[in-house]
Amino acid sequence: MVNLQTLFTLNYGLYIVSSVSKDGKINGMIANSVEQITAEPVRLAVTLNKESLTYEYIKQTGLICVQPLTEKADMVFIGNFGFRTGRNFDKFAKITHKLNSKGLPIVTVNTAAYLILRVSSSIDLDTHTMFICSLEDADILDTSCPPMTYAFYYNKLKGKTPKGAVTYQK
């Protein structure tokens, strides 16, 4: 018998993953499945549910902005990007951000850094897609607070895992 609780011993960061559509609309979501997979050249993997609007924008433009949350982020801030869809809610309307030269949103509060990625390939994982990306730009935004881990979110903030997340369990 497989004990799925063992999956909670794996740790992840918590990130805002955002993109821009071909017509300039922006959207972002909370994700915990981002990892560096090579050093030279720098490549990252970002895995997202195929039903998300951010996934659709990434498929259109091949552009991704990944931002590690800091432990300053509270549940209201996290909930703005998670637990609802950007199809009927503007997630950036009340969030301090700027757009880079490619139109990608960069959140300037409660984030440790930003990484601008270009998709080079993808792997179909049934309900999800893993995007293999090259790093195009990156910078540090806040060093005053540690980046948030999924363990911090789950244990300290008492956060929940939404259906459709990589780590969701019934």
N, C-alpha and C positions, 0 to 999 in steps of 0.2 A: 504494500500500500504506500502511495506517495503522500507524504505530509506536505501540503502546500504552504504551511507556515514557515517552512525552511526558506522560502523565497523572501521573507521579510528580514532574513539575516544578510541579504545583499543590500548594499547601500547605494544611493543615487543622489545626484544633485536635484534641485528643483529650478526650472528655467521658464522664462517667457520665450516662446518660439513664435516668431512673427514673419509675415511675408507681405507682398504687395501683388495685386492682380495686374493683368495687362492694361486695365483702364484706370490704374492708380488707386484703387481702394486698398485699405490696409486692414489686417486682422492679426490677432495674436491669441495664443492659448498657453496654458500651463502644461509642461511636459517634464518627465523625469528620465527620458531615454535619449540622452545625448552623451557621446563619449568620443574622446580622441582615439583614433585607431592607427595612425602612423605619425612619425615625427618628421621625416623628410621624403617627400613633401608632406606638409601638415595636412592630414585628412581627418574629418570627423564624420561620425554616423549619427543621424537624427531619425528616430523611428516615431511615426505618427499614425493615428487611426485614419483610415481612408474616408470616414464620414465627416471629418472636420473641414470647416471652411478654409482654415490655414493650409491644410493639405491641398485643397483645390488651387489656391493661389500659388503654392510652391510648384505644382504641376504646370501651371501656366507660364511662370517666369523663371523657375529654377533658382530663385533667390530666397535666402533664409537669414534672419537675424536671430541669434541665440543670446540670451542674457541670463546669467546666473542670478537668482534672487539672493538678497542678503537676509540675514536674520531679523532685520528691521521690518521686513514686509509682514503685515498683519493679515488676518483672514479676510477682511474686507477687500484689501488690495488683491490678494490671491484670487478671491472669488470673482473679482471683476474680469479676470482672464480665464477662469475656470468655471465649471458648473452651468454655463449658458453658451449659447451659440452667437457668433457674430452675424448670423444671417438676419437677426432681428434686433440686434443691440450693438451700438458703437462702443467697443471696448476701450477706445482711446479718447473718447469725448472728454472725460474728466481726469485723464492721466497726463502728467507732464512728460512730453516727449518731443523729439525733433525728427525730421526726415533726413536721411543721408542723400547723396547725389543720385542714388538709384530709386529713391522713394520709399526705402525701408524705414519703418519706425524704430527709433532708439529711445527706450524709456529711460529717463534721466533720474528717477527716484527708485529707491529700494532694489537697485540692481548693482552688482559688483563690476560688471564689464559688459562689453558687447563684442560679438564675433559675427562678422559678415561672411556668409558662406555661399558658394555656387555649387549647385548639384552637378555632379559628374556622372553618376549612375544611380540606379535604385534596385532594390531587391523586393519583390512581392512576397509578403508574409501573410497571405490570406486577408485578414481583417486590417492589417497594418502594412505600411511600406517603410523600408529602411532606405533613407537617402544617404548616399556616400557623397561627401562634399569636400571641396577644397576651400581653404581659408583665404579670403580676399582682403580682409581688413579686420582689425581688432584693437581695442583699447580698454584700459582700466578706468572705471568710473568712481568706485568707492572702495577704499581700503580700511575704513573705520569699523567695519563689522564683518564677521565671517560670512562666506556664502552659505546659503541654506541647504541642508541635506533633507532628503525625504524623511529620515528618522526624526529630525527636528520638527518638521511639519507634522508628522504623524503623532509623535510623543509629546512635544511641548505645546503645539498649537491645536492639537486634537483634530487635525485635518482628516478628511475622508478621501477615499479614492473613487472618482466617478467612473461609472460604466463607460467602457471604451478606452480607458487608460491602459497602458501596457501592463501595469501591476494590479489591475482590478481582479478581485476574486469574489465569487458569489457567496 
